[in-house]
Amino acid sequence: MNILDIIDKKEKNEKLTKEELKYTVDNYLNGTIKDYQMAALLTEIDLLGLSEEETINLTDIMLLSGKTLDLGIDNLTDKHSTGGVGDKTTIALIPLVASLGVKIAKMSGRGLGHTGGTIDKLEAIEGFKTSMSIEKFKEQVNNIGLALVGSMENLVPADKKIYALRDVTGTVDSIPLIASSIMSKKLASGASNIVIDLKVGSGALVNTKKEAQELASLMVTIGKNYHKKVACLLTNMDEPLGCAIGNALEVIEAINILKGKGPEDATNLVIKLASLMTSMALNISEEEAKIKVEENINNGKAYEKMLKWVKAQEGNINNIQIAKNKKIITSKKEGYIKKINALEIGKLARKLGAGRLNKDEKIDLTVGIVLNHKVGDYIKQNEPLATIYYNQKQISDEELLSCYEFSQEKVKKPHLIIDLIK
Ligand code: URA
């Protein structure tokens, strides 16, 4: 077997066997297959796709490329988001679900992009520890029902190396490669129930509903192959989620969601995801689960669980620093907000220092943008549109205003939930 024959076979759009895929992944990991050879194969896969069988085989090979986590705890439930601007759902969601007796042992990333990943965001809470031994991780899940740490080194090493190459070869958007990448990591972390928030829109990994449905069905099929329950929620990412964009600001918004004081769209999404996770874990209908979820927001139990979780990971919830410098940007126009470009707002948050483009860049957890209004709202001239929290780096009024489109006609609020595939 050799890589040139494998590339040639894919070029002719012939199916690769499991042995050929394993040969490729193993030898790429050990350095025998070079980046340029792997890039050639990934490009062919991006152009021609993979069959369902090839995708399932690839997932299995990636999953077994490193260690898998077995905490010995039954019926663990996990959540994954493909990431979007202002997406702080995990921080509100996991204590909420844990407050209903659902067990969560979550691994999250730092992530590259407009703002940090969940791990960065949580580090905006003074003292919050995002790494711990496996023993402590397990003990905390058993004691309080949830724990969250950064991804472990030796979990799915094949994905780490292949993803880094996809990132620089324009092959991130291949549906089978995304499915095998996400599912190998979720399967390696050992959960029985997996809910995936698949973002669709201008600020997201996939831009159309059709592509998202294809990706979701594939991930559900892969999960079924491992006897896991998988639900994939397709959600809109054309405007930022909620109002806060920036690490500490997003943690504060997540806390507000748990206190029942969050923005409507982000709160609805947290409730929907929590209902799905709870219904899968407790084997009850989604409607029953939703009643329980809303009850635990209203009676304060979800927030109490957040306090226990933060304390268990040594954080001080009363100390979440935000930048001292504030600038309010007002509207130069009057009308209904038709569009707030999520991607462009994300880039501005990164310009303020809230995100990073390469993994060694340091981010400023205290800066970001808080939107006063969302799509569909009516705005008068000179009304505040957003508040910028900044330190050394700034953005201009024009830069922010260029993310908005206005209309004189009434604009409907966008539907956040596009589809559910399970
Ligand atoms: N997120 C992942 O984990 N993998 C992908 O391939 C794309 C998004």
Boltz pocket constraint, residues with backbone or C-beta under 6 A from the ligand:
constraints:
  - pocket:
      binder: B
      contacts: [[A, 81], [A, 82], [A, 163], [A, 172], [A, 177], [A, 178], [A, 179], [A, 181], [A, 182], [A, 205]]
      max_distance: 6.0
